[in-house]
């Protein structure tokens, strides 16, 4: 755990503080049990005692009652301190994860061909210019109504989102995922249990009056769906595909991706989520990645797969693979999907367990983005644009757009 904390760039001393608190929790628990046992023994002697002996026993019983009360308070305090420190500790980093910060990822695969727009005789437009010409994106009115990093999808933009969501859910359903429409507001335990009130807390919207949190991903309500339940091992894996609005404060990104809809405060997303036996977690992680690769390939997008470095994992993931699509006007790959193996980290916090015969133990949870809508629209518009500002519709989406093969500027 010390090595894992070091790899994450987080406080290594937290491990020793937690061990110390846990030792105090254990010893105070033993002390409480001893005092309670002595108290019960004295309680049985009092009815039989008489005279001075009875007086002495009653005096000792009073002293014990005070000691028991103090030991109970110490035990509870140590237990709360242990839980508080434990919630600050990130998941154990997988040994194969590259160590370092955001830029220290390792490229595992590259797919598709990057278009040479120069050879085609025109300069590519960015997604906002294309979207405005298509009558698909309106950020000016989004800012007027809600502020920066908000937007409207209009006309074919709205239809394109619905097509993406329907196509993504269709792929997930075919792969055996149960489609889900999930709550966007959750209680603190669900947010805390999934690991989003640690280092990610600054990006979470909190409704203080009601003590609800707006989810940044349907991973949260999907992870909490079986909270406090024991699942039968023979029913695993359980797979869900959740569609929900997502809300993120985007704290710490001032001046970053301010143009268009790449980085926004509210967006819709289709998320895959799996409950599996611990021994199957790594294989399921690869399966989630394969489904994401299938999706991006169907959208005819060039992309690369990266093994995310330890300092960029997020507290709940032991390992994470990102799929990054090529964005022509930025001249680089940008994250579109991610697949995370959380092992038993979330399951322990949310008390989701599995029963295999007589044995009950935490299971493993994994999550994978299938379609974060705005970023996917960005990649589609920029990669499939034509010289006249039209955009070719990937074949996989055409059935959901009434057979439309081309999105054309509204001026035409």
C-alpha positions as MATLAB code, in Angstrom:
seq = 'XXXXXXXXXXXXXXXXXXXXXXXXXXXXXXXXXXXXXXXXXXXXXXXXXXXXXXXXXXXXXXXXXXXXXXXXXXXXXXXXXXXXXXXXXXXXXXXXXXXXXXXXXXXXXXXXXXXXXXXXXXXXXXXXXXXXXXXXXXXXXXXXXXXXXXXXXXXXXXXXXXXXXXXXXXXXXXXXXXXXXXXXXXXXXXXXXXXXXXXXXXXXXXXXXXXXXXXXXXXXXXXXXXXXXXXXXXXXXXXXXXXXXXXXXXXXXXXXXXXXXXXXXXXXXXXXXXXXXXXXXXXXXXXXXXXXXXXXXXXXXXXXXXXXXXXXXXXXXXXXXXXXXXXXXXXXXXXXXXXXXXXXXXXXXXXXXXXXXXXXXXXXXXXXXXXXXXXXXXXXXXXXXXXXXXXXXXXXXXXXXXXXXXXXXXXX';
ca = [
       0.000    0.000    0.000;
       2.904    2.356    0.677;
       4.313    1.662   -2.786;
       0.845    2.136   -4.303;
       0.392    5.495   -2.568;
       3.846    6.560   -3.730;
       3.029    5.574   -7.324;
      -0.176    7.620   -7.158;
       1.751   10.640   -5.879;
      -0.322   10.578   -2.695;
       0.445   10.610    1.028;
       2.456    7.510    1.990;
       2.195    8.358    5.708;
      -1.550    7.755    5.460;
      -0.873    4.003    5.461;
       0.959    4.189    8.816;
      -1.704    6.484   10.277;
      -4.338    3.949    9.251;
      -2.380    1.038   10.772;
      -2.014    2.992   13.999;
      -5.712    3.845   14.122;
      -6.640    0.238   13.382;
      -4.386   -1.002   16.180;
      -6.067    1.446   18.570;
      -9.474    0.228   17.332;
      -8.540   -3.383   18.004;
      -6.966   -2.784   21.425;
      -9.811   -0.534   22.580;
     -12.263   -3.225   21.464;
     -10.421   -5.840   23.519;
     -10.364   -3.485   26.526;
     -14.106   -2.841   26.189;
     -14.873   -6.587   26.013;
     -12.749   -7.281   29.100;
     -14.458   -4.568   31.129;
     -17.916   -5.661   30.007;
     -17.107   -9.257   30.974;
     -15.942   -8.127   34.429;
     -19.063   -5.978   34.783;
     -21.330   -8.951   34.011;
     -19.482  -11.165   36.474;
     -19.895   -8.594   39.253;
     -23.545   -8.190   38.335;
     -24.096  -11.878   39.103;
     -22.315  -11.638   42.481;
     -24.240   -8.647   43.853;
     -27.584  -10.426   44.534;
     -25.776  -13.017   46.696;
     -23.603  -10.520   48.615;
     -24.530   -8.928   51.952;
     -23.174   -6.222   54.244;
     -19.761   -4.730   53.553;
     -19.144   -7.125   50.683;
     -22.264   -5.910   48.904;
     -21.287   -2.273   49.505;
     -17.838   -2.888   48.064;
     -19.244   -4.683   45.017;
     -21.718   -1.877   44.344;
     -18.877    0.657   44.565;
     -16.749   -1.369   42.158;
     -19.713   -1.796   39.811;
     -20.140    1.982   39.638;
     -16.459    2.427   38.850;
     -16.696   -0.272   36.180;
     -19.724    1.369   34.617;
     -17.709    4.557   34.146;
     -14.764    2.603   32.743;
     -17.013    0.674   30.340;
     -18.567    3.907   29.137;
     -15.133    5.455   28.554;
     -13.871    2.301   26.785;
     -16.941    2.257   24.557;
     -16.392    5.902   23.620;
     -12.715    5.223   22.861;
     -13.641    2.192   20.770;
     -16.175    4.182   18.750;
     -13.738    7.063   18.293;
     -10.980    4.715   17.099;
     -13.430    2.957   14.772;
     -14.549    6.261   13.241;
     -10.942    7.408   12.836;
     -10.048    4.127   11.112;
     -12.999    4.459    8.718;
     -12.172    8.112    8.004;
      -8.560    7.297    7.112;
      -9.556    4.218    5.118;
     -11.841    6.329    2.926;
      -8.863    8.535    2.059;
      -6.810    5.608    0.810;
      -6.835    4.884   -2.919;
      -7.136    1.427   -4.439;
      -4.044   -0.757   -4.687;
      -2.361    0.033   -8.028;
      -1.971   -2.950  -10.369;
       1.727   -3.928  -10.710;
       1.663   -3.531  -14.524;
       0.472    0.105  -14.434;
       3.105    2.576  -15.708;
       4.307    4.802  -12.870;
       4.095    8.563  -13.306;
       1.774   11.472  -14.016;
      -0.764   12.324  -16.712;
       1.782   12.316  -19.542;
       3.480    9.042  -18.557;
       0.888    6.718  -20.142;
       1.927    3.877  -22.443;
       0.371    3.481  -25.902;
      -0.812   -0.123  -26.293;
      -2.531   -0.077  -29.707;
      -3.350    2.249  -32.599;
      -6.387    1.755  -34.857;
      -7.642    3.355  -38.060;
      -6.056    5.777  -40.503;
      -5.653    9.494  -39.850;
      -6.962   11.485  -42.819;
      -4.570   13.726  -44.754;
      -6.806   16.746  -45.352;
      -4.010   18.534  -47.191;
      -3.944   15.780  -49.792;
      -7.717   16.183  -50.110;
      -7.254   19.879  -50.820;
      -8.890   21.568  -47.837;
      -8.235   22.704  -44.274;
     -10.419   20.891  -41.709;
     -12.867   22.985  -39.690;
     -13.239   22.422  -35.973;
     -16.363   20.834  -34.522;
     -17.915   24.111  -33.375;
     -17.664   25.761  -36.784;
     -19.078   22.629  -38.394;
     -21.789   22.243  -35.745;
     -22.974   25.833  -36.073;
     -23.124   25.564  -39.862;
     -25.132   22.340  -39.546;
     -27.519   23.958  -37.069;
     -26.416   21.270  -34.600;
     -24.657   23.135  -31.769;
     -25.502   26.426  -30.045;
     -23.023   27.424  -27.343;
     -23.883   31.132  -27.335;
     -27.415   30.558  -26.097;
     -26.143   27.824  -23.767;
     -23.860   30.409  -22.153;
     -26.659   32.992  -22.073;
     -28.986   30.625  -20.224;
     -26.581   28.654  -18.007;
     -23.071   30.116  -18.278;
     -19.823   28.919  -19.800;
     -19.361   25.247  -20.727;
     -23.083   24.755  -21.355;
     -24.646   24.233  -24.779;
     -27.707   23.289  -26.782;
     -27.783   20.436  -29.281;
     -30.286   21.491  -31.924;
     -31.786   19.949  -35.063;
     -29.468   17.294  -36.436;
     -27.278   17.708  -33.336;
     -30.102   16.478  -31.117;
     -30.891   13.689  -33.590;
     -27.218   12.705  -33.680;
     -27.153   12.340  -29.881;
     -30.267   10.151  -29.935;
     -28.752    8.052  -32.723;
     -25.520    7.588  -30.759;
     -27.347    6.617  -27.579;
     -29.613    4.142  -29.359;
     -26.735    2.572  -31.279;
     -24.595    2.304  -28.123;
     -27.411    0.724  -26.114;
     -28.095   -1.679  -28.995;
     -24.452   -2.819  -29.000;
     -24.415   -3.177  -25.213;
     -27.689   -5.109  -25.182;
     -26.403   -7.474  -27.862;
     -23.318   -8.072  -25.694;
     -25.537   -9.085  -22.767;
     -25.784   -5.853  -20.777;
     -29.083   -4.964  -19.131;
     -30.053   -1.416  -20.216;
     -30.707    0.952  -17.309;
     -31.962    4.520  -16.860;
     -30.380    5.605  -13.584;
     -30.935    8.384  -11.013;
     -28.882   11.546  -11.439;
     -29.140   12.416   -7.726;
     -27.606   10.109   -5.128;
     -27.085   10.079   -1.384;
     -23.630   10.670    0.130;
     -22.944    6.979    0.778;
     -23.287    6.100   -2.907;
     -20.875    8.865   -3.928;
     -18.440    8.099   -1.118;
     -18.634    4.350   -1.674;
     -17.607    4.648   -5.317;
     -14.603    6.828   -4.442;
     -15.812   10.179   -5.767;
     -15.615   12.128   -2.501;
     -11.848   11.795   -2.219;
      -9.538   13.451   -4.731;
     -12.459   13.875   -7.174;
     -14.662   15.760   -4.699;
     -13.799   19.155   -6.168;
     -15.517   18.172   -9.406;
     -18.765   17.028   -7.780;
     -21.902   19.166   -7.508;
     -23.443   18.999   -4.025;
     -27.001   20.104   -3.181;
     -26.359   21.086    0.437;
     -29.990   21.772    1.388;
     -31.041   18.199    0.589;
     -27.607   16.518    0.952;
     -27.766   14.988   -2.497;
     -24.991   14.756   -5.078;
     -25.341   15.123   -8.840;
     -23.573   12.173  -10.461;
     -20.659   12.711  -12.814;
     -21.264    9.271  -14.317;
     -23.898    6.540  -14.025;
     -21.086    4.383  -12.616;
     -22.176    5.751   -9.214;
     -25.830    4.611   -9.190;
     -24.883    1.376  -10.984;
     -22.242    0.534   -8.360;
     -24.714    1.314   -5.574;
     -27.557   -0.627   -7.232;
     -26.663   -3.799   -5.286;
     -25.437   -1.968   -2.168;
     -25.807   -4.054    1.035;
     -26.689   -7.161   -0.985;
     -25.186  -10.633   -1.286;
     -25.237  -11.900   -4.882;
     -25.095  -15.553   -5.885;
     -21.756  -16.407   -7.493;
     -23.468  -18.521  -10.149;
     -25.347  -15.422  -11.381;
     -22.121  -13.534  -12.099;
     -21.115  -11.707  -14.158;
     -23.919   -9.149  -13.872;
     -23.631   -6.453  -16.524;
     -25.561   -3.189  -16.801;
     -25.494   -0.409  -19.404;
     -26.611    2.844  -17.812;
     -27.745    5.970  -19.635;
     -27.820    9.175  -17.613;
     -27.055   12.881  -17.598;
     -23.659   13.590  -16.026;
     -22.575   16.727  -14.171;
     -18.993   17.869  -13.560;
     -17.678   21.112  -12.146;
     -14.456   20.803  -14.195;
     -12.525   22.451  -11.384;
      -8.873   23.019  -12.195;
      -9.456   23.227  -15.958;
      -9.632   27.021  -16.259;
      -8.705   28.027  -19.805;
      -8.596   24.405  -20.976;
     -10.832   23.232  -23.848;
     -13.011   26.323  -23.572;
     -14.130   26.259  -27.211;
     -17.080   24.127  -28.207;
     -18.433   21.069  -26.387;
     -15.381   18.930  -25.649;
     -15.231   19.793  -21.929;
     -18.610   20.766  -20.472;
     -20.498   20.819  -17.169;
     -23.424   18.645  -18.297;
     -23.552   15.822  -20.823;
     -25.179   12.459  -21.484;
     -23.323    9.171  -21.427;
     -23.804    5.433  -21.876;
     -21.751    3.554  -19.279;
     -21.027   -0.171  -19.011;
     -20.782   -1.646  -15.515;
     -19.880   -5.187  -14.424;
     -20.085   -7.171  -11.199;
     -17.761  -10.184  -11.419;
     -15.968  -12.742   -9.261;
     -12.516  -11.425   -8.213;
     -10.646  -14.030  -10.256;
     -12.433  -12.879  -13.439;
     -11.820   -9.132  -13.000;
      -8.780   -8.818  -15.270;
     -10.440  -10.742  -18.091;
     -13.578   -8.607  -17.746;
     -11.408   -5.493  -17.945;
     -10.116   -6.632  -21.330;
     -13.654   -7.462  -22.445;
     -14.857   -3.936  -21.596;
     -11.953   -2.518  -23.589;
     -12.820   -4.762  -26.541;
     -16.424   -3.494  -26.533;
     -15.158    0.101  -26.543;
     -12.811   -0.650  -29.425;
     -15.709   -2.283  -31.300;
     -17.789    0.870  -30.801;
     -15.119    3.337  -31.973;
     -14.295    1.113  -34.950;
     -17.987    1.064  -35.908;
     -17.960    4.884  -35.795;
     -15.010    4.766  -38.238;
     -12.782    6.847  -35.964;
      -8.982    6.608  -35.770;
      -7.978    6.017  -32.146;
      -5.283    4.752  -29.820;
      -5.479    2.717  -26.606;
      -3.377    3.799  -23.642;
      -2.464    2.256  -20.297;
      -3.092    5.169  -17.923;
      -0.233    6.061  -15.562;
      -0.551    5.568  -11.809;
      -0.852    9.258  -10.940;
      -3.830    9.693  -13.269;
      -5.907    6.674  -12.253;
      -8.451    8.127   -9.861;
      -8.798    6.671   -6.387;
     -11.070    3.708   -7.202;
      -9.230    2.179  -10.191;
      -6.368   -0.279   -9.870;
      -5.826   -0.024  -13.633;
      -7.425    1.977  -16.422;
      -7.325    1.809  -20.208;
      -8.379    4.868  -22.220;
      -9.373    4.984  -25.881;
      -8.365    8.316  -27.394;
      -9.784    9.436  -30.735;
      -7.831   11.575  -33.183;
      -9.089   15.167  -33.302;
      -7.851   16.682  -36.599;
      -7.932   20.379  -35.683;
      -6.061   19.704  -32.434;
      -3.559   17.408  -34.131;
      -3.646   14.908  -31.275;
      -5.531   12.053  -29.679;
      -8.079   12.937  -26.974;
      -9.866   10.677  -24.494;
     -13.256    9.378  -25.616;
     -13.729    6.262  -23.491;
     -12.109    4.639  -20.474;
     -12.336    1.208  -18.854;
     -11.439    0.799  -15.172;
     -10.872   -2.255  -12.999;
     -11.836   -1.345   -9.415;
     -11.285   -4.839   -7.982;
     -13.034   -5.023   -4.576;
     -12.521   -1.339   -3.715;
     -16.088   -0.158   -4.369;
     -17.691   -3.460   -3.348;
     -16.132   -3.307    0.127;
     -17.214    0.278    0.666;
     -20.750   -0.389   -0.558;
     -21.016   -3.831    1.069;
     -21.713   -5.694   -2.177;
     -20.715   -9.306   -1.673;
     -20.994  -12.680   -3.379;
     -21.859  -16.076   -1.939;
     -19.977  -19.044   -3.366;
     -21.260  -22.069   -1.485;
     -20.927  -21.142    2.182;
     -18.227  -18.530    1.559;
     -19.255  -14.850    1.469;
     -16.726  -12.279    0.222;
     -16.523   -8.953   -1.649;
     -16.748   -9.250   -5.419;
     -15.121   -7.010   -8.049;
     -16.624   -4.093   -9.981;
     -15.552   -2.629  -13.302;
     -16.793    0.221  -15.455;
     -16.292    1.354  -19.016;
     -17.537    4.360  -20.935;
     -19.191    3.311  -24.163;
     -20.354    6.699  -25.413;
     -19.745   10.120  -23.829;
     -21.991   11.980  -26.264;
     -20.441   15.463  -26.725;
     -16.881   14.224  -27.194;
     -18.082   11.550  -29.592;
     -19.929   14.204  -31.615;
     -16.721   16.269  -31.694;
     -14.776   13.322  -33.110;
     -17.453   12.412  -35.667;
     -17.877   15.943  -37.014;
     -14.163   16.583  -37.375;
     -13.121   13.201  -38.764;
     -16.019   12.763  -41.198;
     -16.272   16.301  -42.578;
     -16.191   17.093  -46.281;
     -14.809   20.135  -48.095;
     -18.225   21.820  -48.378;
     -18.890   21.587  -44.618;
     -21.090   18.502  -44.879;
     -20.442   15.537  -42.585;
     -20.723   11.885  -43.578;
     -22.763    9.775  -41.169;
     -21.018    6.551  -40.044;
     -22.920    3.560  -41.375;
     -23.699    2.229  -37.873;
     -25.726    5.371  -37.095;
     -27.716    5.606  -40.323;
     -30.587    3.312  -39.257;
     -31.134    5.638  -36.273;
     -31.174    8.725  -38.501;
     -33.793    7.539  -40.943;
     -31.166    6.260  -43.371;
     -29.484    9.675  -43.661;
     -25.967    9.394  -45.063;
     -24.997   13.068  -44.929;
     -25.463   15.979  -42.548;
     -25.554   19.170  -44.593;
     -25.132   22.843  -43.645;
     -28.506   24.489  -43.085;
     -27.590   27.269  -45.521;
     -27.821   24.657  -48.274;
];
